[in-house]
Amino acid sequence: MHLLDYAVVLAYLAMTLGLGFYFGRSQSRKEFFAASGSMGWLTVGLSVMATLFSSNSFVFYPSAAFGGTLLIGLSLITFTLMTPIIVYVFIPMFRRLECETAYHYLEKRFHVSVRCLASGLFILLRIAWMASATYAASLVVATVAGVPQIAVILLLGLVAIIYTIVGGLRAVMWTDVIQFFVFAITIVIALFLVVTKSGMSAGELANHYFNGRDGVFVNFEPSMTLKFGSWAILIGIFLEATSAFGADQVAVQRYLAADSERTAQTGAWINLLGMWIVVPGLLMIGIGLYGYFDKHPQELAPILEAHYQQHPDKAQPVVMTEVGDAARANNLSDKAMPQFVRLHFPPGMIGLFLAALMAAIMSSIDSGIHSVTTAVVVDFRDRLFPHLKPDDETRDVLLIRLLVLLIGGVSVGLACFVGDLGDVFDIGKKLTAGFGGPLLAVFILAFFFPRASSPGAFIGAISAAGITMYLMYLHPEWFSVWFWPIGFGLTLLIGIPFGMLRTRNESESKPLTYWTVMARGK
């Protein structure tokens, strides 16, 4: 790294800290948790996109394309199908019922026990997600910068925790907006450099990638073990996206921070537009890297040789004409982009690339710890132990900030131990599917099944989460995305029959479903 690269990295870290202190000058509880309900559509949309399009995605998409498949590109179809559901179902429900959290609605519809269960599932899901997302991109940062991965995790975790503690949701959201532009600019620069350094035109790179290969875009083979199978992507990623953007407090908190329902809905459409810009850009980088390293295999060979030294049982003679295929066969696709950056990014641009990765990491951490803190305080402390809530708002904000520090410390600590669970894609899916599928299903039961009851939702969700995690242990060979429809489907399958079990209060009241809420109007 050049001195200019270090300057870029330090300037970016200083800017994020500065935003935190700027917005932290006057913090009430409502300002800390919801930015006083004053955020505009562009801030809401880009913040949702930046924080849920995590560092896992920034690393994964180019890696998948370099690995020889664009099957994951079908996720854009699922994002497009998911967005109208978020815009016309989830956002109006939360906004019109004036919910403090996404799970507040479940108490209104069912019972406080369902609210606490769903909030608890979210907390487990989001802490696991933070750990996996932080681990994924920190590995690349450490590789490019030549520093220990643990040091990267701890430094970026500390910075994210500080500006979240000081500036609250407003600082988190504006930092997310800046982070979006940082990694969008980096994608454009990386794509330009890959094409120019390859010596081939964009069309020639595409022809080289697709020449003589079938099934690059779709593969509808019915299989539980096929990685990136089209059925798994269309079903599993659709459910994951609907859960992430509709039933997850990270996204819901931004919808509630918007100055109106229409603003929140516009923000959701902006998020979709951002996806259609960023995902194709990352996939095109992977296509470019595929052609570049096939033409310059000697630059990728050191990665393969180092791998063979660490795993002598897998060692084979390094044949230059087969380096790319050997790297892909040994699951080294994640190494291609960092290697290109190290060798070919000019001074200052390596720093920008690292800043983009750090942006993705910190966006995952700040939003995660802030939303988890909100759930702990609002859904558990204030609801179950109201006597613990201080009468003085200044003291309340201080205690909330201390809780942010504690949750942030736990999440960053867990990120140091994620690496043994598998590749970055499987890590993220396996750690979240067991909780995210049942969580989404509880909201579907609440919205669209008038006869659904508190016992049914509770028993269905907790049983499905347990069964899904057991199946993960029993069938590690199954493609990780399939666990989303498994958890979701089991919750409905168990919860609907148990809907016959009703509490006394439920039997005397009209269910607060989607249709009854929409009938009220705004």
N, C-alpha and C positions, 0 to 999 in steps of 0.2 A: 504493500500500500504506500501511496505517495502522501507527503505532508498535507496536500490539498484534500485528500480523501478524509484524513482525520479531522480537518477543519470542517468539512461538510457534515460529518457525523456529529461532531460536537455542537455545531450550530443548530442542527435539527433537534438534538436533545435539549439544548438551552431554550429553543423556541417553545417546545412543548411544556417545559417547566414554567416558562414565562406566561403562557396562556393560563395555566392553573392558578398562578398567583394573581394574575390580572382579574380573573373572574371570581377569585376567592375573597375579594375585598369586603363583600357584604353577603353573608350566607344565612338565610333562614332555612327551616326544615323544608318548606315547599320549594325553595330555590335549589337546595341541595338535591332533592329527589326528583323534581319535575321541571327544573328551569323556569319556575313560576308560570308554566303553561303558556309560554310566549314565543316558541320557536317557529321559524318559517318552513315552507315546504322543501326548499333546497337543502337546508341544514338537516331536516328530518330524513329526507330520502338518501342523501349521501352518507349520513351517519349510520343509518340502518345497513346500507350496502357495505360500507367500510368495516363495520364491526362484525357482521355475520359472514362476509366473504373473508374468511380468516387467513392467517398465515399458512394453514394447511393447504388452502386453495392456491395461494401464490406459489407454493413449492410444487404442488401436485400436478396442476394442469400442464405445464411444460414437460414435466417428467413423464406423464402419461403419453403425450404426443411423441416425445423422443423414444419412448418404449415401443412405439409402433401401432398405437391405436388412438382413434378419435371417438371411440364409443361414448366416452364421458361427455362429449359435446351434446348428446341428447338431453343433458341436464338443462340446457337452455329452453327446451320445449317444456319441461316440467316447471321451470320458473315462470314461464309465460302462462301456463294453465293455473298455476297456484295463485298468481297475483290478483285476479278478479275475486277469488274467494276471500283473500285478505281484505281487499278494498270494500267489498259489499257485504261481508258477513262479520268478520272479526272486529274490524275497526269501529263500525257503527255500534256493535254490542258493547264494547268497552267504553266508548265515548258517551253513549246515551245513558248508560247506567251509572256514569260517574265513578267508575271503579278506581281504586287506588293502586291495585295491581291486577294482573290478569286473573289471579286466583281468587280475588275478592268476589268476582262474579259467581264462582262455584259455590260460595257460601250463600249468596242470594238465591241461586237456583236449587242447591241441594242442602248442604249442612256444613258447619265449620270443620268437621272431620275431613270432608272431601277437599275443602280449601287447603287445609294443612298438608294432606297427602300430596296433592298436586304441587303445592309450593315446595314440599320436601323433595319430590322427584325432580323438579326444576333445579333446585340447589345442587343435588348430586350430579345431574346432567351437566350443568354449567361449570362446576368445578372441574369435572373430568374433561370437558371440552377445553377449558382454559389451559389445563396441563398439557394436553396433546397438541393444541395449536401453538403453544409457546415452545414446546420441544421441537416441533417440525421445523420452524423457520430459524430457531436459534442454532440448529445444527449447520444450516447453510451459512449463517453469519459467521459462526466460529471457523468454518472451513475457509471462507474467503479472507477473513481478517487475520487468520492464523493465531487465534486466541482460544483458551479452553471454553468449551460449551457452557459449563457451569457458570463461568464468569459472565457470559453473555446473558444467560437467564436471570442471574441475580441483579445485574446492572439495569437491564431493561425493566425487570419487575419492580425494582426500587423506584425508578423514574416514573413509571405508570402509577404506582401506588401514591407517590407524593402528589402529582398533579390531580389525581382523583380525590384524594383527601382534602386538598386545599380548595379546588375549584368546583367540585360537585358535577352534576349532570351537564351543565352548560359548558364547562371546560372539556368534559369528555366528548360531547357532541362536536364542538368546534375543532377539537384535536382530530377527531375522526374525519371531518371534512378535509382538513389539510392532509391527513394521511391518505385519503382517496386520491387527491391530486398528485401526491408524491409518487405513489406506485403506478398511477396511470401514465405519468410522464416517463417513468422508468421503463414501462412496458414498450412505449413508442421508441425510446432510444435503444433498448435492447434489440428490438425487432429490426431496426435500421442497421445496427452494427452486425447482427448475424447475417443479414442478406448481403451487405457490402463486403464483409470479410470472406464470405463463402466463394466469391467470384462468380456466382450464378445469379440470374434474375429470380424474382419471386416465382415466375411461372416455371422456370427450370427446377427450382427447389420443390415445387409442388409435384411436378412430373416425376422427379426422382423419388419422392415419398410414396406416391400412389402406384408407380409402375409395377405391374405384375402382382399386385396384392388385392385380395378381395376381403370384404367384411371389415373395412376400416371404419365405416360410419355406423353400421348396424349389424347386430348378430342376435337373431331371435331364437337361438337354440334354447330349448327349455332345460335349464340346468341350474342347480343350486350352487355349483362350484365354479361355474364360468365367471371369470373376473370381468367386470364391466359389461355383462350381458345386457342386451337392450331391455328385456323384461324387467330385470332388476333395477336398471336406471329409471325407466319410466314409472315404475310403481314405487320403488323404495325412495328414490330421490324426491319424487313428488310428495310423499308423506313427510320426509325429513324437512323439505323446504316449507311445507304448510305448517309443520310444528314449529320450526325455527322462526318464521315470520309472523305466525299467528298466535301460538300458544306459549311463546317464550317471553319472559319478562324483559329480556334485552331489547327486543323489538317493540313490545307493548309499551315499555317505558318511554320510548321515543314518540309513539303515537299519542300518548297522554301528555307529552310535553309540547305538542303542537298547539297553535293558538285556536284551532277549530277542527271539526271533523273533516271538512273539505281539505284543509291543509295536510292533515295526516294521510288522507287518501291520495292526494297528489304526490306526497312523499313516497308512498308505496310504488307508484308508477315510475318515479324517478329512480328508485332502487332497481326496478326491472330494466330500465334503459342503461343504467350503469353495468348491470350484468351482461347485457348484449354488447357492450364495448370491451369490457375487461376479459371475459372468458375467451372470445375468439382471438384476442390479442395474445393471450398466454399460450393458446394452442398453436398459433402460428409461430411463436418463438420455438416451441418444441419441434415443429416441422422443419424450421430452419436449422436447428441444432442437429437434427437427424442427417440432413444433407451435408452440413459443414463437417461433422466429425467422420462421415464416410469418406469425405475428400481429404481430410487431415487426420487420419487415425493416430498418427504419432503423438498428437496432443492429448488424446484420451488414454493412450496406452499406460502412462504412469498410474492412473487411477486403477486400472485393471491389475497391473503388477503389484501395487500396494495391497489390493484385495487378496491376491494369491499368497502374498507373504503372511497375511493375517489368517488365512484359511488354507494351509498347505495341502489339506486333503482334497481341495477342489482345484489345485494348481494344474495348469496346462500350458503348453508352449504358446506364447503370444504371437499370433500371426496378424500382421498389420491389416491385411484385407478383411479380417474377421473381427477386428477389435470392437466395432459397434455392436455386432450381434452378441459377442461374448459379454460385453458390458450389460446389455439388456438381459441376457440369460442369467447373469449373476445379480440381478436386482440393483444395478448401479445407475439406473436412469436418473436418480435424484442428484447425481454428481455432475451431470453434463453441463447444466447451466452455471453452477459455481465455477467450474473449470474454465468455461469460456470467459466468464467475467474476469477471473484472475489474469488470464493471458491477453485479453484484447480490449478491455475497457480502458480508455485513457484516464489520466489523473483527474480526479474529481468525480468521474462517472462511477468508479468503484464505490466511492463514498455515497453517491446518490443511490446506487443499487442497495447498499447496506442500509441506508436510511429508509428505503422502501420496505425492506424486510423488517426492520425495526418498527416501522409504522404498523405493519401487519401484526407483529407480536404485541405491541403496546395497545393497539386497538382491541385485540382479543382480551388482554388483561384488564384494561380500564373498564370496559363495558361489563365484563363478567363480574368483577368484584363489586362494582356499583350496583348492578341489578340484584346480585345475591344478597348484598347488604340490605337493599330495599325490601326484598322478600322476608328476610329474617326479622327485620324491625316491624314491618307493617303486618305481615301475616302471622307472625308468631309472638313477638314481644308485646306489641300494642293490642293484639286480639286476645291472646291467652293470659298475658301477665300485665294488664294495664297499669297496675300499681308500680311497675318498674319504670314507667315512662315519667321522666322529670317534668315538673310543672314549668320550669324555666326553659325556654326554647334554646337559649345559648348553651346551656348544659346538655340539652338533648342533642344538639348538633355536635358537640364535643364527643359524646358517647358514640354517636353514629360514626364519626371519623375514626375513633379507636377501633370500632368493629370493622371498618374498611381495612385498616392496617392488619388486623388479625386474619381476616378472610384472604386478603392479598398474600400474606405470608404463607398461609397453608397452600394456596394455589400454586405459587411460585415454587414452593418446596416440592410439591408433587411433580411439577414439570421436570425436575431433575432426575426422576426415576421412571419416566414413561418409556424409555427407549427399548426395553426388552419385550414390549408387547407386539411388535410387528412394524410394517412400513407405515408411513405417515397417513395414508388413506385409511387403512384398516384400524389404526389407533383411534382416529376420530370417530369412525362409524361404530366400532364396537363399544367404545366408552359411552356413547350417547344413545344408541339404539334401544338399549334395555329400558331406559327411562323415557325417552322422547316419544316412542310409539304409543305407549299407554297414556302418556300425558295428553297427546292430541286426541286420542279416542275418548277421553273423559269429556273434553269440550264438545266433541261431535255428539255424544250422548246427551249432553246438557242442551245443546242448541236445537237438535232435530228429533229427539225422541221424547215426546211428552210424558210417556209412561216410565221413562228412566227414573230411577230412585237413588237416594244416597247410598243404601247398602249395595245396590247393584254397581254403581260407579266405583265405590271404594273397593269392594271385593274383586271386581273385574280388573282394576288397575294394578293393585298390589299382587294379585295372582299372576297376571300377564307379565309383569316385570320380573318376578321370580322365575317363571317358566322360560322366558326369553334368555335370561342370563344362564340358566342351566343348559339350554340348547347351545349357547355359545361355547360352553365348556365341553359339551358332548360332541359338537360338530365344528371344530375349529377350521375345517376345510371349506365350509360354506362361505360364499361371498358375503362380506360383512353387511352390505346394503340390504340383504334379504331379512335381516333381523328387524328392520323397521316395519314392514308389513306384518311380520309375525307378532310383534308386540302390540301393534295397533289392532290387528284382527282378533287376537285372543281377548283383548279388553272388551271389544264389542260382543264377541261370542259368549263371554262369561257374564258381562254386565247386563245385556238385554234380558236374558231369562231371570236374572236376580232382580229385575225391575219390579217383579211382583211383591218383593219385600219393601214395605214403605214405612216411614216413620209416621207418627201421629200428626205432626205438623204438615208433612207433605200431603197426607190424605185430605187435609182441610183447605189446602191452598191451590191456586191455579199455577201450573208450572211457568217459570220465566224463560220461555223458549225464544228462539229467533223470531218466530212469527208474532208472538205477543209483544215483544219489544219493538219490532218494526211497525206494528199497528199503532203504537203510541205516537209515532213521528218523532222528529228531532226535538 
